[in-house]
Amino acid sequence: MATASDVETLLNYHKDNEDGSPPHPTYVDRPETYERPSEVHKVLVRDVRGKENQFTLDVNGFQFHKHTAQEKDFVDDAQIQDGYYKETEQLLKDVTGASRIFIFDHTIRRKSTDSRDSAPGSSPLRGPVQRVHIDQSYKAALSRVPHHLPEEADHLLQGRVQIINVWRPIKTVRRDPLGVAEANSVDDESLVVTELIYPGRKGETYAVKHSPKHQWYYKSELSPDEVILIKCFDSKKDGRARRVPHTAFHIPGTEDAESRESIEVRALVFHENDTLE
């Protein structure tokens, strides 16, 4: 049964090219390549507030966690990397029991003309992504280990490897919240590999085709003292959640609300003593 804070909204899903060709590559330094064919589907996004503890990374692929950060404004990249990264590493160790964390990047989403930025343009700001996606394909997720940690990759790949995003509001979210899909409601057949081209290397993301089976969730009015842990990849193949589609989405009636501000940290999470099966 839907509650008052559940949201009926439209989500942008992948649309196959009419000629049957694969999706065109996305080039990280060419914003004009970010857009691709999509089709809109009406979905119900259920509010988990008050039921947060029912959802876990290994069962559902996402988890909500209360966590107060020392960093508040997120306007200085060096300060974020020196301070907030350490806080996030410890959070991930505490929640997952991982033996090692390696944070490989972060994205801040807010208005591009924010006057608080000490060096505008030094770290490009991006608006919320309103397209259902997963940040890495299975193949691309594993390739990040030798890319970032080449001397240790052989050893680290013998154990369990995850990629987990830590998504935190900078202000309480009033519009364009983040929705996450229950991992087990999304079959691998819904996932479409899309090349992501960096200067000097190739990666892959997953676009997602619609299915009425997909079950969507969010947490209403998420505050800066709350985070969403999003599992983008897990090498363990024992039936637990391995990846989670996610997207920003529109809540009808919030058009005049304050723009969303958030930071998303992406981390390789290693369990060196855990097996892959």
Backbone as CSV, one residue per row, in Angstrom:
resi,resn,N_x,N_y,N_z,CA_x,CA_y,CA_z,C_x,C_y,C_z
1,MET,0.845,-1.201,0.000,0.000,0.000,0.000,0.876,1.245,0.000
2,ALA,0.558,2.205,-0.862,1.329,3.436,-0.943,1.053,4.319,0.272
3,THR,2.081,5.074,0.714,1.932,6.028,1.802,1.957,7.441,1.235
4,ALA,1.676,8.434,2.110,1.589,9.817,1.645,2.900,10.317,1.073
5,SER,4.020,9.787,1.557,5.322,10.261,1.093,5.905,9.413,-0.033
6,ASP,5.212,8.352,-0.445,5.613,7.645,-1.661,5.343,8.558,-2.856
7,VAL,6.117,8.388,-3.905,6.055,9.319,-5.034,5.794,8.559,-6.328
8,GLU,4.759,8.954,-7.052,4.571,8.467,-8.414,5.245,9.467,-9.345
9,THR,6.194,8.997,-10.117,7.006,9.897,-10.924,7.384,9.220,-12.228
10,LEU,8.116,9.935,-13.054,8.589,9.423,-14.336,10.095,9.240,-14.278
11,LEU,10.573,8.075,-14.705,12.007,7.802,-14.759,12.443,7.605,-16.202
12,ASN,13.658,8.041,-16.486,14.245,7.901,-17.821,15.053,6.615,-17.893
13,TYR,14.589,5.685,-18.708,15.252,4.401,-18.917,15.931,4.366,-20.289
14,HIS,16.779,3.366,-20.469,17.470,3.170,-21.744,16.485,2.815,-22.855
15,LYS,16.760,3.338,-24.036,16.015,2.988,-25.241,17.001,2.489,-26.284
16,ASP,16.758,1.311,-26.825,17.643,0.765,-27.859,17.613,1.636,-29.108
17,ASN,18.752,1.706,-29.795,18.786,2.385,-31.087,17.888,1.651,-32.077
18,GLU,17.210,2.393,-32.918,16.255,1.792,-33.848,16.920,0.848,-34.836
19,ASP,18.197,1.088,-35.155,18.884,0.223,-36.113,19.546,-0.982,-35.451
20,GLY,19.351,-1.133,-34.131,19.906,-2.277,-33.425,21.362,-2.142,-33.038
21,SER,21.972,-1.015,-33.321,23.382,-0.807,-32.989,23.545,-0.583,-31.489
22,PRO,24.744,-0.841,-30.956,24.969,-0.610,-29.525,24.930,0.881,-29.201
23,PRO,24.763,1.231,-27.927,24.749,2.651,-27.548,26.056,3.335,-27.947
24,HIS,25.964,4.591,-28.329,27.186,5.311,-28.667,28.010,5.542,-27.401
25,PRO,29.336,5.603,-27.524,30.179,5.817,-26.343,29.934,7.191,-25.720
26,THR,30.193,7.270,-24.428,30.197,8.547,-23.720,31.641,8.951,-23.474
27,TYR,32.002,10.153,-23.869,33.351,10.681,-23.654,33.299,11.658,-22.480
28,VAL,34.121,11.411,-21.457,34.018,12.218,-20.242,34.363,13.678,-20.493
29,ASP,35.167,13.963,-21.513,35.551,15.342,-21.798,34.723,15.955,-22.930
30,ARG,33.615,15.297,-23.293,32.741,15.812,-24.352,31.286,15.727,-23.886
31,PRO,30.818,16.754,-23.184,29.464,16.711,-22.609,28.360,16.453,-23.625
32,GLU,28.603,16.801,-24.886,27.554,16.585,-25.891,27.279,15.098,-26.116
33,THR,28.187,14.213,-25.660,27.982,12.774,-25.821,27.224,12.158,-24.640
34,TYR,26.908,12.956,-23.619,26.242,12.416,-22.438,24.800,12.003,-22.719
35,GLU,24.156,12.686,-23.658,22.760,12.386,-23.952,22.662,11.177,-24.879
36,ARG,21.685,10.327,-24.590,21.447,9.167,-25.446,19.949,8.876,-25.458
37,PRO,19.477,8.061,-26.405,18.034,7.795,-26.466,17.500,7.230,-25.151
38,SER,16.342,7.700,-24.759,15.731,7.213,-23.522,14.225,7.134,-23.708
39,GLU,13.598,6.371,-22.836,12.142,6.298,-22.828,11.662,6.468,-21.396
40,VAL,10.543,7.134,-21.255,10.032,7.522,-19.943,8.986,6.515,-19.474
41,HIS,9.108,6.113,-18.209,8.138,5.180,-17.628,7.683,5.697,-16.271
42,LYS,6.399,5.532,-16.004,5.842,5.923,-14.714,6.130,4.827,-13.688
43,VAL,6.661,5.226,-12.536,6.966,4.258,-11.482,6.529,4.826,-10.134
44,LEU,6.409,3.942,-9.162,6.163,4.336,-7.781,7.468,4.193,-7.010
45,VAL,7.911,5.275,-6.379,9.122,5.255,-5.556,8.683,5.322,-4.099
46,ARG,8.959,4.274,-3.353,8.467,4.161,-1.977,9.447,4.798,-0.988
47,ASP,8.892,5.473,0.003,9.686,6.136,1.037,10.037,5.133,2.136
48,VAL,11.329,5.038,2.465,11.768,4.085,3.485,11.835,4.704,4.877
49,ARG,11.592,6.014,4.990,11.757,6.657,6.300,10.921,5.932,7.356
50,GLY,11.600,5.599,8.462,10.969,4.816,9.514,11.143,3.323,9.338
51,LYS,11.593,2.912,8.145,11.812,1.492,7.855,13.239,1.258,7.337
52,GLU,14.126,2.228,7.582,15.471,2.172,7.000,16.222,0.891,7.340
53,ASN,16.039,0.407,8.549,16.825,-0.742,8.995,16.449,-2.044,8.297
54,GLN,15.393,-2.020,7.496,14.998,-3.220,6.759,15.855,-3.446,5.514
55,PHE,16.684,-2.477,5.154,17.434,-2.539,3.902,18.933,-2.612,4.187
56,THR,19.608,-3.584,3.539,21.043,-3.757,3.751,21.767,-3.903,2.417
57,LEU,23.061,-3.645,2.448,23.868,-3.731,1.235,23.820,-5.113,0.608
58,ASP,23.928,-6.153,1.413,24.036,-7.496,0.845,22.697,-8.074,0.409
59,VAL,21.603,-7.644,1.021,20.288,-8.155,0.628,19.671,-7.295,-0.467
60,ASN,19.711,-5.990,-0.285,19.016,-5.073,-1.202,19.946,-4.308,-2.133
61,GLY,21.226,-4.209,-1.752,22.195,-3.476,-2.559,22.368,-2.036,-2.142
62,PHE,21.612,-1.590,-1.152,21.756,-0.233,-0.636,21.440,-0.237,0.847
63,GLN,21.924,0.799,1.529,21.745,0.869,2.970,21.767,2.336,3.391
64,PHE,20.887,2.684,4.321,20.846,4.039,4.868,21.527,4.026,6.231
65,HIS,22.312,5.071,6.491,23.114,5.065,7.711,23.203,6.483,8.256
66,LYS,23.063,6.628,9.560,23.264,7.933,10.191,24.756,8.145,10.421
67,HIS,25.251,9.297,9.984,26.684,9.571,10.115,26.913,11.066,9.985
68,THR,27.451,11.677,11.028,27.745,13.106,11.018,29.181,13.326,10.576
69,ALA,29.364,14.125,9.539,30.702,14.414,9.015,31.237,15.705,9.622
70,GLN,32.556,15.761,9.802,33.190,17.000,10.244,33.120,18.054,9.143
71,GLU,33.306,17.619,7.904,33.215,18.523,6.760,31.751,18.897,6.539
72,LYS,31.493,20.182,6.288,30.112,20.651,6.139,29.821,21.281,4.785
73,ASP,30.778,22.064,4.241,30.485,22.857,3.045,30.915,22.188,1.750
74,PHE,31.990,21.415,1.767,32.463,20.686,0.586,32.747,21.634,-0.586
75,VAL,33.590,22.630,-0.322,33.937,23.594,-1.364,35.414,23.546,-1.743
76,ASP,36.225,22.812,-1.000,37.666,22.765,-1.238,38.073,21.318,-1.493
77,ASP,38.497,21.012,-2.724,38.827,19.628,-3.075,39.934,19.056,-2.199
78,ALA,40.965,19.847,-1.920,42.078,19.352,-1.106,41.602,19.007,0.298
79,GLN,40.748,19.840,0.858,40.219,19.585,2.191,39.316,18.355,2.196
80,ILE,38.540,18.189,1.144,37.691,17.000,1.031,38.550,15.741,1.013
81,GLN,39.606,15.754,0.212,40.452,14.571,0.074,41.268,14.301,1.331
82,ASP,41.697,15.356,2.018,42.501,15.169,3.231,41.655,14.772,4.432
83,GLY,40.449,15.318,4.523,39.626,15.095,5.701,38.441,14.177,5.473
84,TYR,37.585,14.534,4.527,36.347,13.776,4.343,36.612,12.363,3.842
85,TYR,37.629,12.194,3.013,37.959,10.839,2.560,38.258,9.930,3.746
86,LYS,39.012,10.428,4.722,39.353,9.604,5.892,38.097,9.233,6.674
87,GLU,37.200,10.206,6.838,35.939,9.916,7.527,35.150,8.832,6.796
88,THR,35.123,8.933,5.478,34.342,7.995,4.676,34.976,6.612,4.681
89,GLU,36.304,6.560,4.626,36.991,5.266,4.715,36.621,4.550,6.009
90,GLN,36.641,5.275,7.121,36.326,4.645,8.400,34.871,4.203,8.455
91,LEU,33.976,5.019,7.907,32.562,4.637,7.854,32.388,3.328,7.096
92,LEU,33.028,3.212,5.934,32.884,2.000,5.131,33.474,0.786,5.835
93,LYS,34.589,0.960,6.519,35.155,-0.161,7.280,34.205,-0.593,8.391
94,ASP,33.637,0.385,9.084,32.734,0.064,10.193,31.484,-0.667,9.702
95,VAL,30.942,-0.244,8.577,29.690,-0.824,8.083,29.913,-2.179,7.431
96,THR,30.987,-2.321,6.653,31.186,-3.534,5.850,32.160,-4.532,6.446
97,GLY,33.005,-4.097,7.384,34.044,-4.975,7.900,35.196,-5.179,6.944
98,ALA,35.328,-4.314,5.954,36.378,-4.445,4.940,37.763,-4.302,5.560
99,SER,38.734,-4.945,4.919,40.118,-4.851,5.374,40.822,-3.626,4.820
100,ARG,40.308,-3.101,3.703,40.966,-1.956,3.078,39.962,-1.185,2.226
101,ILE,40.124,0.128,2.203,39.292,1.021,1.395,40.209,1.888,0.539
102,PHE,39.860,2.040,-0.734,40.579,2.973,-1.605,39.550,3.845,-2.314
103,ILE,39.502,5.122,-1.949,38.577,6.064,-2.589,39.223,6.583,-3.861
104,PHE,38.521,6.443,-4.991,39.136,6.839,-6.259,38.568,8.114,-6.851
105,ASP,37.407,8.595,-6.392,36.970,9.924,-6.826,35.727,10.351,-6.065
106,HIS,35.309,11.580,-6.320,34.059,12.083,-5.753,33.434,13.061,-6.731
107,THR,32.133,13.239,-6.601,31.386,14.183,-7.421,30.516,15.040,-6.516
108,ILE,30.566,16.341,-6.735,29.696,17.274,-6.025,28.628,17.743,-7.000
109,ARG,27.397,17.698,-6.546,26.288,18.141,-7.397,25.597,19.324,-6.727
110,ARG,25.686,20.461,-7.394,24.985,21.667,-6.977,25.030,22.661,-8.118
111,LYS,24.429,23.822,-7.907,24.419,24.833,-8.952,25.842,25.206,-9.339
112,SER,26.095,25.356,-10.633,27.448,25.606,-11.118,27.952,26.997,-10.794
113,THR,27.084,27.888,-10.318,27.502,29.251,-10.007,27.543,29.499,-8.507
114,ASP,27.701,28.456,-7.717,27.716,28.602,-6.269,28.875,29.498,-5.842
115,SER,28.569,30.567,-5.108,29.579,31.563,-4.747,30.543,31.071,-3.684
116,ARG,30.255,29.960,-3.019,31.143,29.470,-1.969,32.367,28.768,-2.512
117,ASP,32.375,28.390,-3.770,33.510,27.657,-4.310,34.736,28.549,-4.365
118,SER,35.810,28.086,-3.730,37.017,28.895,-3.646,37.719,29.013,-4.977
119,ALA,37.561,28.024,-5.826,38.209,28.052,-7.144,37.228,27.551,-8.183
120,PRO,36.266,28.381,-8.558,35.261,27.934,-9.529,35.901,27.365,-10.773
121,GLY,35.388,26.229,-11.203,35.909,25.603,-12.412,36.991,24.583,-12.157
122,SER,37.554,24.539,-10.929,38.629,23.587,-10.668,38.100,22.172,-10.529
123,SER,36.886,22.024,-10.042,36.243,20.718,-9.928,34.837,20.864,-10.486
124,PRO,34.609,20.417,-11.720,33.331,20.691,-12.375,32.141,20.230,-11.540
125,LEU,31.160,21.098,-11.411,29.945,20.775,-10.682,28.913,20.241,-11.650
126,ARG,28.149,19.272,-11.212,27.182,18.628,-12.087,25.820,18.624,-11.422
127,GLY,24.789,18.770,-12.235,23.446,18.662,-11.708,23.060,17.205,-11.515
128,PRO,21.935,16.955,-10.840,21.480,15.581,-10.623,21.267,14.831,-11.940
129,VAL,21.680,13.569,-11.976,21.529,12.740,-13.176,20.163,12.065,-13.142
130,GLN,19.277,12.469,-14.029,17.939,11.881,-14.073,17.882,10.849,-15.197
131,ARG,18.652,9.791,-15.004,18.690,8.673,-15.949,19.091,7.421,-15.166
132,VAL,18.329,6.364,-15.296,18.611,5.139,-14.550,19.923,4.539,-15.054
133,HIS,20.844,4.256,-14.127,22.165,3.783,-14.531,22.852,3.080,-13.367
134,ILE,23.940,2.388,-13.705,24.897,1.860,-12.731,26.262,2.367,-13.162
135,ASP,27.069,2.816,-12.217,28.293,3.545,-12.560,29.315,2.719,-13.322
136,GLN,29.410,1.423,-13.030,30.374,0.558,-13.721,29.719,-0.755,-14.135
137,SER,30.148,-1.297,-15.263,29.810,-2.682,-15.594,30.649,-3.598,-14.708
138,TYR,30.322,-4.889,-14.686,31.134,-5.841,-13.919,32.592,-5.795,-14.378
139,LYS,32.788,-5.805,-15.687,34.141,-5.789,-16.246,34.886,-4.517,-15.856
140,ALA,34.230,-3.377,-15.998,34.885,-2.105,-15.702,35.187,-1.963,-14.217
141,ALA,34.326,-2.514,-13.370,34.564,-2.437,-11.931,35.860,-3.152,-11.565
142,LEU,36.038,-4.364,-12.063,37.264,-5.110,-11.761,38.495,-4.427,-12.338
143,SER,38.349,-3.784,-13.490,39.510,-3.146,-14.121,40.010,-1.949,-13.328
144,ARG,39.194,-1.430,-12.439,39.648,-0.302,-11.627,40.734,-0.713,-10.636
145,VAL,40.789,-1.967,-10.264,41.803,-2.399,-9.299,43.206,-2.262,-9.887
146,PRO,43.529,-2.870,-11.033,44.865,-2.652,-11.600,45.094,-1.219,-12.058
147,HIS,44.030,-0.503,-12.405,44.213,0.890,-12.826,44.694,1.757,-11.666
148,HIS,44.089,1.593,-10.497,44.428,2.442,-9.355,45.538,1.853,-8.489
149,LEU,45.620,0.528,-8.420,46.570,-0.133,-7.512,47.328,-1.218,-8.266
150,PRO,48.112,-0.854,-9.276,48.724,-1.854,-10.164,49.657,-2.830,-9.461
151,GLU,50.399,-2.369,-8.473,51.375,-3.246,-7.823,50.720,-4.254,-6.891
152,GLU,49.504,-3.994,-6.464,48.823,-4.876,-5.514,47.639,-5.610,-6.127
153,ALA,47.375,-5.372,-7.395,46.142,-5.867,-8.007,46.021,-7.383,-7.950
154,ASP,47.081,-8.101,-8.276,46.998,-9.566,-8.297,46.550,-10.104,-6.948
155,HIS,47.109,-9.565,-5.883,46.734,-10.007,-4.539,45.301,-9.607,-4.205
156,LEU,44.950,-8.355,-4.465,43.630,-7.856,-4.084,42.508,-8.554,-4.841
157,LEU,42.753,-8.917,-6.087,41.720,-9.566,-6.894,41.487,-11.023,-6.500
158,GLN,42.330,-11.573,-5.652,42.103,-12.933,-5.154,41.003,-12.963,-4.096
159,GLY,40.747,-11.812,-3.475,39.690,-11.716,-2.475,38.470,-11.003,-3.025
160,ARG,37.552,-10.749,-2.148,36.302,-10.084,-2.532,36.535,-8.590,-2.766
161,VAL,35.979,-8.082,-3.854,36.112,-6.668,-4.216,34.718,-6.074,-4.403
162,GLN,34.508,-4.917,-3.828,33.264,-4.184,-4.031,33.575,-2.760,-4.489
163,ILE,32.611,-2.137,-5.152,32.610,-0.684,-5.314,31.345,-0.180,-4.637
164,ILE,31.531,0.697,-3.671,30.411,1.263,-2.923,30.501,2.783,-2.990
165,ASN,29.401,3.412,-3.370,29.301,4.867,-3.356,28.668,5.315,-2.045
166,VAL,29.208,6.384,-1.481,28.639,6.989,-0.276,28.045,8.334,-0.682
167,TRP,26.734,8.423,-0.654,25.990,9.593,-1.148,25.453,10.369,0.039
168,ARG,25.880,11.633,0.147,25.493,12.462,1.294,24.913,13.800,0.818
169,PRO,23.781,14.229,1.371,23.306,15.582,1.083,24.212,16.614,1.754
170,ILE,24.408,17.737,1.099,25.089,18.867,1.724,24.063,19.736,2.444
171,LYS,22.852,19.762,1.930,21.695,20.364,2.583,20.576,19.327,2.562
172,THR,19.603,19.477,3.455,18.453,18.571,3.437,17.805,18.594,2.056
173,VAL,17.523,17.414,1.530,17.032,17.287,0.154,15.539,17.593,0.094
174,ARG,15.188,18.621,-0.690,13.790,19.004,-0.879,13.293,18.686,-2.285
175,ARG,14.217,18.476,-3.212,13.825,18.186,-4.597,14.894,17.296,-5.230
176,ASP,14.518,16.613,-6.311,15.434,15.746,-7.066,16.193,14.769,-6.176
177,PRO,15.504,14.018,-5.303,16.205,13.059,-4.443,16.772,11.901,-5.254
178,LEU,17.573,11.096,-4.583,18.156,9.919,-5.218,17.265,8.714,-4.965
179,GLY,16.898,8.025,-6.042,16.154,6.782,-5.937,17.060,5.600,-6.224
180,VAL,16.820,4.493,-5.535,17.606,3.274,-5.721,16.655,2.111,-5.971
181,ALA,17.062,1.208,-6.852,16.221,0.064,-7.202,16.676,-1.169,-6.427
182,GLU,15.733,-1.866,-5.847,16.022,-3.142,-5.183,16.797,-4.036,-6.135
183,ALA,17.989,-4.480,-5.711,18.892,-5.204,-6.612,18.244,-6.449,-7.203
184,ASN,17.536,-7.206,-6.382,16.981,-8.469,-6.851,15.759,-8.296,-7.745
185,SER,15.273,-7.053,-7.878,14.156,-6.804,-8.794,14.642,-6.464,-10.198
186,VAL,15.958,-6.364,-10.370,16.544,-5.972,-11.656,17.396,-7.119,-12.186
187,ASP,16.934,-7.780,-13.243,17.684,-8.871,-13.858,18.867,-8.325,-14.649
188,ASP,19.896,-9.173,-14.822,21.030,-8.773,-15.654,20.598,-8.465,-17.084
189,GLU,19.497,-9.077,-17.530,19.017,-8.832,-18.893,18.567,-7.381,-19.090
190,SER,18.323,-6.664,-17.997,17.929,-5.253,-18.099,19.123,-4.326,-18.287
191,LEU,20.345,-4.851,-18.138,21.545,-4.015,-18.137,22.157,-3.954,-19.527
192,VAL,22.510,-2.756,-19.959,23.062,-2.524,-21.292,24.418,-1.846,-21.144
193,VAL,25.466,-2.506,-21.629,26.819,-1.949,-21.526,26.943,-0.710,-22.407
194,THR,27.488,0.351,-21.836,27.767,1.584,-22.566,29.218,1.967,-22.323
195,GLU,29.975,2.162,-23.392,31.381,2.535,-23.242,31.507,3.941,-22.661
196,LEU,32.461,4.082,-21.750,32.785,5.373,-21.148,34.257,5.631,-21.437
197,ILE,34.535,6.642,-22.238,35.887,6.873,-22.735,36.553,7.994,-21.946
198,TYR,37.623,7.626,-21.234,38.455,8.600,-20.541,39.676,8.915,-21.406
199,PRO,40.346,10.030,-21.163,41.631,10.245,-21.839,42.606,9.122,-21.471
200,GLY,42.991,8.312,-22.435,43.978,7.269,-22.186,43.444,5.914,-21.796
201,ARG,42.141,5.761,-21.573,41.621,4.436,-21.230,40.118,4.385,-21.480
202,LYS,39.592,3.150,-21.469,38.166,2.927,-21.667,37.550,2.308,-20.416
203,GLY,36.365,2.776,-20.087,35.577,2.158,-19.039,34.223,1.762,-19.600
204,GLU,33.353,1.285,-18.732,31.992,0.923,-19.127,31.030,1.244,-17.994
205,THR,29.837,1.682,-18.362,28.744,1.807,-17.406,27.603,0.899,-17.861
206,TYR,26.597,0.784,-17.017,25.370,0.095,-17.413,24.236,1.109,-17.547
207,ALA,23.638,1.179,-18.732,22.309,1.757,-18.865,21.312,0.664,-18.477
208,VAL,20.074,1.043,-18.217,19.094,0.082,-17.696,17.801,0.174,-18.498
209,LYS,17.351,-0.990,-18.980,16.062,-1.073,-19.670,14.936,-1.272,-18.651
210,HIS,13.778,-0.722,-18.978,12.655,-0.774,-18.047,12.086,-2.179,-17.911
211,SER,11.625,-2.473,-16.713,10.816,-3.661,-16.448,9.820,-3.306,-15.355
212,PRO,8.589,-3.779,-15.459,7.611,-3.519,-14.387,7.987,-4.206,-13.077
213,LYS,8.963,-5.106,-13.106,9.412,-5.778,-11.886,10.226,-4.861,-10.973
214,HIS,10.796,-3.802,-11.524,11.699,-2.953,-10.741,10.977,-2.331,-9.545
215,GLN,11.618,-2.396,-8.395,11.076,-1.827,-7.161,11.983,-0.686,-6.715
216,TRP,11.413,0.513,-6.608,12.189,1.724,-6.349,11.928,2.265,-4.941
217,TYR,13.010,2.822,-4.336,12.938,3.358,-2.979,13.735,4.657,-2.882
218,TYR,13.362,5.467,-1.900,14.137,6.654,-1.535,13.849,6.959,-0.074
219,LYS,14.568,7.913,0.479,14.285,8.366,1.842,13.952,9.847,1.794
220,SER,12.762,10.195,2.265,12.294,11.575,2.162,13.120,12.508,3.037
221,GLU,13.366,13.714,2.507,14.059,14.783,3.224,15.334,14.282,3.899
222,LEU,16.150,13.605,3.132,17.434,13.121,3.630,18.268,14.312,4.090
223,SER,18.889,14.193,5.270,19.632,15.306,5.866,21.137,15.084,5.724
224,PRO,21.951,16.128,5.974,23.408,15.968,5.883,23.993,14.969,6.876
225,ASP,23.226,14.590,7.884,23.696,13.598,8.853,23.234,12.189,8.510
226,GLU,22.781,12.001,7.269,22.363,10.691,6.786,23.044,10.424,5.449
227,VAL,23.460,9.181,5.233,24.069,8.812,3.955,23.346,7.605,3.373
228,ILE,23.455,7.483,2.052,23.027,6.268,1.366,24.280,5.556,0.882
229,LEU,24.422,4.304,1.233,25.491,3.460,0.700,24.916,2.696,-0.486
230,ILE,25.547,2.845,-1.645,25.053,2.267,-2.892,26.084,1.271,-3.402
231,LYS,25.705,0.015,-3.492,26.632,-0.994,-4.006,26.569,-1.001,-5.533
232,CYS,27.648,-0.553,-6.156,27.720,-0.558,-7.617,28.302,-1.853,-8.158
233,PHE,29.035,-2.573,-7.306,29.636,-3.839,-7.756,30.015,-4.680,-6.553
234,ASP,29.898,-6.002,-6.723,30.387,-6.967,-5.739,30.855,-8.197,-6.498
235,SER,32.096,-8.604,-6.265,32.633,-9.766,-6.981,32.147,-11.086,-6.398
236,LYS,31.551,-11.055,-5.221,31.087,-12.292,-4.589,29.806,-12.766,-5.262
237,LYS,29.762,-14.053,-5.614,28.658,-14.600,-6.407,27.925,-15.703,-5.646
238,ASP,27.423,-15.365,-4.473,26.736,-16.370,-3.661,25.257,-16.060,-3.493
239,GLY,24.722,-15.189,-4.353,23.308,-14.867,-4.296,22.991,-13.531,-3.669
240,ARG,23.971,-12.887,-3.063,23.707,-11.578,-2.472,23.680,-10.499,-3.551
241,ALA,23.188,-9.322,-3.210,23.087,-8.221,-4.170,24.469,-7.860,-4.699
242,ARG,24.549,-7.653,-6.031,25.840,-7.340,-6.649,25.903,-5.932,-7.226
243,ARG,24.752,-5.312,-7.548,24.760,-3.968,-8.131,23.371,-3.355,-8.024
244,VAL,23.324,-2.019,-8.021,22.062,-1.313,-7.809,21.907,-0.165,-8.800
245,PRO,20.898,-0.209,-9.662,20.578,0.969,-10.471,20.104,2.118,-9.579
246,HIS,20.413,3.319,-9.997,19.976,4.484,-9.246,19.780,5.661,-10.192
247,THR,19.075,6.669,-9.709,18.797,7.863,-10.503,18.224,8.950,-9.605
248,ALA,18.464,10.197,-9.972,17.683,11.285,-9.390,16.288,11.248,-10.008
249,PHE,15.299,11.739,-9.268,13.949,11.770,-9.826,13.202,13.000,-9.322
250,HIS,12.183,13.362,-10.066,11.402,14.565,-9.778,10.223,14.239,-8.867
251,ILE,10.032,15.076,-7.843,8.842,14.991,-7.001,7.883,16.094,-7.438
252,PRO,6.718,15.752,-7.950,5.769,16.790,-8.381,5.480,17.786,-7.260
253,GLY,5.483,19.067,-7.610,5.192,20.111,-6.640,6.411,20.713,-5.973
254,THR,7.619,20.226,-6.317,8.842,20.750,-5.693,9.626,21.660,-6.628
255,GLU,8.999,22.126,-7.686,9.712,22.913,-8.696,10.366,24.166,-8.120
256,ASP,9.772,24.758,-7.083,10.309,25.991,-6.504,11.179,25.737,-5.278
257,ALA,11.402,24.483,-4.935,12.237,24.167,-3.776,13.702,24.452,-4.086
258,GLU,14.496,24.565,-3.026,15.919,24.844,-3.184,16.607,23.707,-3.934
259,SER,17.542,24.065,-4.803,18.251,23.056,-5.593,18.975,22.067,-4.689
260,ARG,19.038,20.837,-5.136,19.709,19.792,-4.373,21.215,19.998,-4.376
261,GLU,21.845,19.730,-3.234,23.297,19.738,-3.128,23.729,18.431,-2.479
262,SER,24.708,17.762,-3.075,25.139,16.475,-2.545,26.576,16.196,-2.932
263,ILE,27.203,15.285,-2.195,28.520,14.777,-2.550,28.441,13.257,-2.586
264,GLU,29.037,12.676,-3.612,29.067,11.226,-3.778,30.522,10.787,-3.887
265,VAL,30.941,9.948,-2.957,32.302,9.416,-2.928,32.257,7.975,-3.412
266,ARG,33.191,7.610,-4.285,33.234,6.260,-4.855,34.478,5.540,-4.351
267,ALA,34.282,4.325,-3.868,35.381,3.620,-3.214,35.461,2.164,-3.640
268,LEU,36.691,1.699,-3.821,36.972,0.266,-3.898,37.039,-0.260,-2.475
269,VAL,36.318,-1.335,-2.221,36.198,-1.908,-0.885,36.713,-3.341,-0.952
270,PHE,37.768,-3.619,-0.202,38.438,-4.918,-0.294,38.212,-5.747,0.969
271,HIS,37.894,-7.031,0.748,37.786,-8.023,1.820,38.810,-9.104,1.476
272,GLU,40.034,-8.893,1.906,41.144,-9.728,1.426,41.064,-11.168,1.903
273,ASN,40.330,-11.424,2.983,40.236,-12.786,3.508,38.917,-13.465,3.160
274,ASP,38.128,-12.820,2.297,36.843,-13.379,1.892,36.985,-14.020,0.515
275,THR,36.258,-15.103,0.292,36.309,-15.789,-0.999,35.300,-15.181,-1.961
276,LEU,35.361,-15.600,-3.234,34.484,-15.041,-4.256,33.176,-15.796,-4.388
277,GLU,33.082,-16.982,-3.845,31.851,-17.782,-3.976,31.032,-17.739,-2.688
